[in-house]
């Protein structure tokens, strides 16, 4: 269940009034691409980033006037041109190999930094691209519209690497500006970097992911600034009484130390519940109960006489925040969201204030 009104409020609050490129890759962190893009548009966000051409095409249908940025290198230049997508330019090799195809397209130069996922390693290669393009006839030039990087250590508060990668980026950007080239889009900061430093000077946009979806990039931030609009719940399919000698679950993974009552819940790892998440509690009627076993389609929860067959079991919600389980070691915020199987889970949108005609 997703509270749409709260989702929009969170997007507005987490962006801090700055220009934002919303990261909507992987089905918008499994909130749903159409739902999320429409809600972000309502929140005043008109730029989007994804790694998938298929998702970019869907976004274009929803947002005809949006800036849509493909973060992965693409080779489908026909679709890029037809849909006015912006694309990353990751290396000299890519540039020289596809120089003709890039004519007239909008590109963002990518700096690898410490993250080293992809991108240029040094300033000289970036400058070479800009200088080579400047001497070409206008009709065969590409539009070097942006420059970007990704901080891989911004949410690691006990490590010094973020300060290193931040300095590398800012020094690189300073050197690039000496070419005199003007960028329409300068974006480097993810949710954690923005929370730590605010928007860097001379940067035009934030490129936010997890904060827009209501999770804190690190645990010391106030919960009130990151409302979680998603609740994940499942029904109880059976209540059982187990003797101390009885086992249940795959391989008899759970055996109570004494006679116990358990709820068999209709959700499991096939629906995207991480095994590490199942080491902690869930909530039924506002009370915490321990999860004892996890199976593909079911979960075993040890309960008491207050639980009835009609009750719902909450795995994530306002009192069971995704970022709190991140802090407990379950997995990154995006990992917990990305695991959810939106093909098997039913999505219900509430508080949708849109008017349909």
GUMAR-221489 format. One record per residue (C-alpha): residue in one letter; residue number from 1; x, y, z. Coordinates in steps of 0.2 Angstrom, whole numbers, padded with zeros to 4 digits. Each point is the difference from the previous one (the first is absolute). Layout:
% residues N
{"A" NUM {X Y Z}}
...
//
This chain:
% residues 357
{"X" 1 {0000 0000 0000}}
{"X" 2 {0007 0017 -0005}}
{"X" 3 {-0007 0017 0007}}
{"X" 4 {0001 0011 -0016}}
{"X" 5 {-0002 0016 0009}}
{"X" 6 {0013 -0004 0012}}
{"X" 7 {0012 -0006 -0014}}
{"X" 8 {-0002 0017 -0008}}
{"X" 9 {0003 0009 0016}}
{"X" 10 {0016 -0010 0003}}
{"X" 11 {0006 0004 -0017}}
{"X" 12 {-0002 0019 0002}}
{"X" 13 {0008 0000 0017}}
{"X" 14 {0015 -0011 -0004}}
{"X" 15 {0004 0011 -0015}}
{"X" 16 {0002 0015 0011}}
{"X" 17 {-0007 0012 -0013}}
{"X" 18 {0015 -0004 -0012}}
{"X" 19 {0000 -0006 -0018}}
{"X" 20 {-0001 -0019 0000}}
{"X" 21 {0003 -0014 -0012}}
{"X" 22 {-0010 -0015 0008}}
{"X" 23 {0008 -0017 -0002}}
{"X" 24 {-0014 -0012 -0005}}
{"X" 25 {0010 -0015 -0006}}
{"X" 26 {-0006 -0017 0004}}
{"X" 27 {-0018 0004 -0001}}
{"X" 28 {0002 0015 0011}}
{"X" 29 {0008 -0010 0014}}
{"X" 30 {-0016 -0012 -0002}}
{"X" 31 {-0012 0014 0004}}
{"X" 32 {-0006 -0001 -0018}}
{"X" 33 {0007 0011 -0014}}
{"X" 34 {-0017 0007 -0006}}
{"X" 35 {-0005 0004 0018}}
{"X" 36 {0017 0008 0005}}
{"X" 37 {0003 0010 -0015}}
{"X" 38 {-0018 0007 0001}}
{"X" 39 {0002 0004 0018}}
{"X" 40 {0017 0008 -0002}}
{"X" 41 {-0007 0011 -0014}}
{"X" 42 {-0013 0006 0013}}
{"X" 43 {0014 0003 0012}}
{"X" 44 {0008 0012 -0012}}
{"X" 45 {0013 -0012 -0007}}
{"X" 46 {0002 0000 -0018}}
{"X" 47 {0017 -0009 -0003}}
{"X" 48 {0002 -0019 0001}}
{"X" 49 {0014 -0013 0000}}
{"X" 50 {0000 -0018 -0004}}
{"X" 51 {0012 -0014 -0006}}
{"X" 52 {-0013 -0008 -0012}}
{"X" 53 {-0005 0005 -0017}}
{"X" 54 {-0017 -0008 0002}}
{"X" 55 {-0003 0010 0016}}
{"X" 56 {0006 0016 -0009}}
{"X" 57 {-0013 -0003 -0014}}
{"X" 58 {-0014 -0003 0013}}
{"X" 59 {0005 0016 0009}}
{"X" 60 {-0001 0010 -0016}}
{"X" 61 {-0018 -0006 -0002}}
{"X" 62 {-0004 0006 0017}}
{"X" 63 {0010 0016 0000}}
{"X" 64 {0001 0007 -0018}}
{"X" 65 {0010 0015 0005}}
{"X" 66 {0012 -0007 0013}}
{"X" 67 {0019 -0001 -0001}}
{"X" 68 {0003 -0019 0000}}
{"X" 69 {0018 -0006 0003}}
{"X" 70 {0007 -0017 -0004}}
{"X" 71 {0013 -0004 0013}}
{"X" 72 {0007 -0015 -0009}}
{"X" 73 {0009 0001 -0017}}
{"X" 74 {-0013 -0003 -0014}}
{"X" 75 {0002 -0006 -0018}}
{"X" 76 {-0017 0003 -0005}}
{"X" 77 {0003 0017 -0007}}
{"X" 78 {-0016 0000 -0011}}
{"X" 79 {-0011 -0001 0016}}
{"X" 80 {0010 0013 0009}}
{"X" 81 {-0002 0012 -0015}}
{"X" 82 {-0018 -0003 -0002}}
{"X" 83 {-0004 0003 0018}}
{"X" 84 {0012 0014 0004}}
{"X" 85 {0009 -0010 0014}}
{"X" 86 {0016 0005 0008}}
{"X" 87 {0013 -0013 0001}}
{"X" 88 {0016 -0003 0010}}
{"X" 89 {0017 0001 -0009}}
{"X" 90 {0011 -0012 0010}}
{"X" 91 {0017 0000 -0009}}
{"X" 92 {0011 0005 -0015}}
{"X" 93 {-0002 -0017 -0008}}
{"X" 94 {-0019 0002 0000}}
{"X" 95 {0001 0018 -0007}}
{"X" 96 {0012 -0004 -0014}}
{"X" 97 {-0009 -0016 -0005}}
{"X" 98 {-0018 0008 -0001}}
{"X" 99 {0005 0018 -0004}}
{"X" 100 {-0011 0001 -0015}}
{"X" 101 {-0015 -0008 0008}}
{"X" 102 {0002 0013 0015}}
{"X" 103 {-0002 0015 -0012}}
{"X" 104 {-0015 0011 0007}}
{"X" 105 {-0002 -0011 0015}}
{"X" 106 {0000 0007 0018}}
{"X" 107 {0014 -0008 0011}}
{"X" 108 {0006 0001 0017}}
{"X" 109 {0018 -0003 0003}}
{"X" 110 {0003 -0013 0014}}
{"X" 111 {0014 0000 0013}}
{"X" 112 {0004 -0016 0008}}
{"X" 113 {0007 0006 0016}}
{"X" 114 {0003 -0012 0014}}
{"X" 115 {-0016 -0010 -0004}}
{"X" 116 {0008 -0006 -0016}}
{"X" 117 {-0016 -0007 -0007}}
{"X" 118 {0002 0008 -0017}}
{"X" 119 {0006 0017 -0006}}
{"X" 120 {0016 0010 -0004}}
{"X" 121 {0015 -0003 0012}}
{"X" 122 {0009 0017 -0003}}
{"X" 123 {-0002 0018 -0005}}
{"X" 124 {0010 0000 -0016}}
{"X" 125 {-0012 -0013 -0008}}
{"X" 126 {-0015 0011 0004}}
{"X" 127 {0009 0016 -0007}}
{"X" 128 {0004 -0010 -0016}}
{"X" 129 {-0018 -0003 -0003}}
{"X" 130 {-0005 0018 0002}}
{"X" 131 {0014 0007 -0010}}
{"X" 132 {-0003 -0013 -0014}}
{"X" 133 {-0018 0004 -0001}}
{"X" 134 {0003 0019 0000}}
{"X" 135 {0010 -0001 -0017}}
{"X" 136 {-0013 -0010 -0009}}
{"X" 137 {-0013 0008 -0011}}
{"X" 138 {-0016 0004 0010}}
{"X" 139 {-0011 -0012 -0010}}
{"X" 140 {0010 -0015 0006}}
{"X" 141 {0003 0005 0018}}
{"X" 142 {-0008 -0008 0014}}
{"X" 143 {-0007 0010 0014}}
{"X" 144 {0011 -0002 0016}}
{"X" 145 {-0015 0005 0011}}
{"X" 146 {0006 -0007 0016}}
{"X" 147 {0014 -0008 0011}}
{"X" 148 {-0003 -0012 0015}}
{"X" 149 {0007 -0012 0012}}
{"X" 150 {-0006 -0012 0013}}
{"X" 151 {0006 0000 0019}}
{"X" 152 {0001 -0017 0006}}
{"X" 153 {0005 0004 0017}}
{"X" 154 {-0011 0014 0005}}
{"X" 155 {-0010 -0011 0012}}
{"X" 156 {0015 -0007 0009}}
{"X" 157 {0002 0012 0014}}
{"X" 158 {0014 -0009 0008}}
{"X" 159 {0011 0000 -0015}}
{"X" 160 {0011 0014 -0008}}
{"X" 161 {-0003 -0006 -0018}}
{"X" 162 {-0014 0012 -0002}}
{"X" 163 {0011 0015 0003}}
{"X" 164 {0012 -0007 -0012}}
{"X" 165 {-0012 -0003 -0014}}
{"X" 166 {-0008 0017 0003}}
{"X" 167 {0016 0009 -0002}}
{"X" 168 {0005 -0010 -0016}}
{"X" 169 {-0017 0005 -0007}}
{"X" 170 {0001 0019 0004}}
{"X" 171 {0018 0001 -0006}}
{"X" 172 {-0005 -0009 -0016}}
{"X" 173 {-0014 0012 -0002}}
{"X" 174 {0010 0015 0003}}
{"X" 175 {0013 -0005 -0013}}
{"X" 176 {-0014 -0004 -0013}}
{"X" 177 {-0007 0018 0002}}
{"X" 178 {0016 0007 -0006}}
{"X" 179 {-0004 -0006 -0017}}
{"X" 180 {-0014 0013 0000}}
{"X" 181 {-0014 -0013 -0004}}
{"X" 182 {-0016 0003 0009}}
{"X" 183 {-0011 -0014 0006}}
{"X" 184 {-0019 0000 0002}}
{"X" 185 {0001 -0014 0012}}
{"X" 186 {0013 -0003 0013}}
{"X" 187 {-0006 -0014 0012}}
{"X" 188 {0010 -0011 0012}}
{"X" 189 {-0009 -0001 0016}}
{"X" 190 {-0010 -0014 0006}}
{"X" 191 {-0012 0000 0015}}
{"X" 192 {0014 -0002 0013}}
{"X" 193 {0012 0013 -0008}}
{"X" 194 {-0014 0013 0000}}
{"X" 195 {-0005 -0004 0018}}
{"X" 196 {0019 0002 0005}}
{"X" 197 {0004 0016 -0010}}
{"X" 198 {-0015 0008 -0008}}
{"X" 199 {0001 0004 -0019}}
{"X" 200 {0018 0003 -0005}}
{"X" 201 {0004 0017 -0007}}
{"X" 202 {-0002 0001 -0019}}
{"X" 203 {-0009 -0016 -0001}}
{"X" 204 {-0017 0001 -0009}}
{"X" 205 {-0009 -0015 0006}}
{"X" 206 {-0001 -0014 0013}}
{"X" 207 {-0001 -0017 -0006}}
{"X" 208 {-0011 -0008 0014}}
{"X" 209 {-0005 -0018 0002}}
{"X" 210 {-0004 -0008 0017}}
{"X" 211 {-0005 0016 0009}}
{"X" 212 {-0014 0004 -0012}}
{"X" 213 {-0008 -0017 0005}}
{"X" 214 {0000 0004 0018}}
{"X" 215 {0016 -0009 0007}}
{"X" 216 {0014 0009 0009}}
{"X" 217 {0017 -0002 -0008}}
{"X" 218 {0007 -0002 0017}}
{"X" 219 {-0007 -0003 0017}}
{"X" 220 {0004 0016 0010}}
{"X" 221 {-0012 0010 -0011}}
{"X" 222 {-0017 0005 0007}}
{"X" 223 {-0014 -0012 -0005}}
{"X" 224 {-0012 0015 -0002}}
{"X" 225 {0010 0006 -0015}}
{"X" 226 {-0002 -0017 -0009}}
{"X" 227 {-0018 -0006 0001}}
{"X" 228 {-0002 -0018 -0006}}
{"X" 229 {-0016 -0001 -0011}}
{"X" 230 {0001 -0019 -0002}}
{"X" 231 {-0007 -0014 0011}}
{"X" 232 {0003 -0018 -0004}}
{"X" 233 {-0013 -0012 0008}}
{"X" 234 {-0006 -0017 -0003}}
{"X" 235 {-0015 -0011 0006}}
{"X" 236 {0001 -0014 0013}}
{"X" 237 {-0006 -0016 -0009}}
{"X" 238 {0000 -0012 0015}}
{"X" 239 {0003 0000 0019}}
{"X" 240 {0008 -0015 0007}}
{"X" 241 {0005 -0007 0017}}
{"X" 242 {0017 -0009 0000}}
{"X" 243 {0006 -0012 0014}}
{"X" 244 {0018 0003 0006}}
{"X" 245 {0005 -0016 -0010}}
{"X" 246 {-0007 0006 -0016}}
{"X" 247 {0010 0008 -0014}}
{"X" 248 {-0006 0011 -0015}}
{"X" 249 {0007 0009 -0015}}
{"X" 250 {0013 -0007 -0012}}
{"X" 251 {0011 -0013 0008}}
{"X" 252 {-0009 0003 0016}}
{"X" 253 {0008 0017 0002}}
{"X" 254 {-0011 0005 0014}}
{"X" 255 {-0004 -0010 0016}}
{"X" 256 {-0007 0009 0015}}
{"X" 257 {0008 -0002 0017}}
{"X" 258 {-0017 -0003 0007}}
{"X" 259 {-0018 -0002 -0006}}
{"X" 260 {-0003 0015 -0011}}
{"X" 261 {-0013 0008 -0012}}
{"X" 262 {0005 0005 -0017}}
{"X" 263 {-0007 0010 -0014}}
{"X" 264 {0003 -0006 -0018}}
{"X" 265 {0002 0016 -0010}}
{"X" 266 {-0003 0001 -0019}}
{"X" 267 {0017 0008 -0005}}
{"X" 268 {0017 -0007 -0002}}
{"X" 269 {0017 0002 -0008}}
{"X" 270 {-0009 -0002 -0017}}
{"X" 271 {-0008 0016 0003}}
{"X" 272 {0016 0008 0004}}
{"X" 273 {0002 -0001 0019}}
{"X" 274 {0018 -0001 0003}}
{"X" 275 {0006 -0014 0011}}
{"X" 276 {0009 0013 0011}}
{"X" 277 {-0016 0009 0002}}
{"X" 278 {-0008 -0016 0007}}
{"X" 279 {0012 0000 0015}}
{"X" 280 {-0010 0014 0007}}
{"X" 281 {-0018 0004 0005}}
{"X" 282 {-0016 0005 -0008}}
{"X" 283 {-0015 0009 0007}}
{"X" 284 {-0018 -0006 0002}}
{"X" 285 {-0013 0012 0007}}
{"X" 286 {0014 0012 0006}}
{"X" 287 {0010 -0014 0009}}
{"X" 288 {0016 -0008 -0004}}
{"X" 289 {0002 -0018 -0004}}
{"X" 290 {0015 -0010 -0004}}
{"X" 291 {0002 -0008 -0018}}
{"X" 292 {0006 -0018 0002}}
{"X" 293 {0001 -0007 -0017}}
{"X" 294 {0000 0006 -0018}}
{"X" 295 {-0005 -0011 -0015}}
{"X" 296 {-0003 0005 -0018}}
{"X" 297 {-0019 0004 0002}}
{"X" 298 {-0002 0000 0018}}
{"X" 299 {0007 0006 0017}}
{"X" 300 {-0002 -0007 0017}}
{"X" 301 {-0003 0013 0014}}
{"X" 302 {-0001 -0005 0019}}
{"X" 303 {-0016 0008 0007}}
{"X" 304 {-0011 0000 0015}}
{"X" 305 {-0019 -0001 0003}}
{"X" 306 {-0003 0019 -0005}}
{"X" 307 {0003 -0005 -0018}}
{"X" 308 {-0014 -0005 -0011}}
{"X" 309 {-0002 -0007 -0017}}
{"X" 310 {-0007 0017 -0007}}
{"X" 311 {0015 0010 0006}}
{"X" 312 {0013 0007 -0012}}
{"X" 313 {0019 -0002 0002}}
{"X" 314 {0011 0015 -0003}}
{"X" 315 {0018 -0002 -0007}}
{"X" 316 {0003 0018 -0004}}
{"X" 317 {-0010 0016 0005}}
{"X" 318 {0001 0016 0010}}
{"X" 319 {0006 -0010 0015}}
{"X" 320 {0011 -0012 -0009}}
{"X" 321 {0010 0011 -0011}}
{"X" 322 {0011 -0007 -0014}}
{"X" 323 {0015 0011 0005}}
{"X" 324 {-0001 -0007 0018}}
{"X" 325 {0002 -0017 -0006}}
{"X" 326 {0015 0006 -0011}}
{"X" 327 {0008 0006 0016}}
{"X" 328 {-0003 -0017 0008}}
{"X" 329 {0010 -0008 -0015}}
{"X" 330 {-0015 -0007 -0010}}
{"X" 331 {0007 0008 -0016}}
{"X" 332 {0000 0017 -0008}}
{"X" 333 {-0016 0010 -0002}}
{"X" 334 {0000 -0003 -0019}}
{"X" 335 {0004 -0018 0003}}
{"X" 336 {-0015 -0003 0010}}
{"X" 337 {-0011 0010 -0012}}
{"X" 338 {0008 -0008 -0015}}
{"X" 339 {-0003 -0018 0006}}
{"X" 340 {-0019 0002 0001}}
{"X" 341 {-0009 -0010 -0014}}
{"X" 342 {-0012 0013 -0007}}
{"X" 343 {-0007 -0014 -0011}}
{"X" 344 {-0006 -0010 0015}}
{"X" 345 {-0004 0013 0012}}
{"X" 346 {-0016 0010 -0002}}
{"X" 347 {0002 0019 0000}}
{"X" 348 {-0014 0011 0007}}
{"X" 349 {0002 0019 -0001}}
{"X" 350 {-0009 0011 0013}}
{"X" 351 {-0003 0018 0002}}
{"X" 352 {0001 0003 -0019}}
{"X" 353 {-0006 0018 -0002}}
{"X" 354 {0001 0001 -0019}}
{"X" 355 {-0016 0004 -0010}}
{"X" 356 {-0004 -0012 -0014}}
{"X" 357 {-0011 0005 -0014}}
//
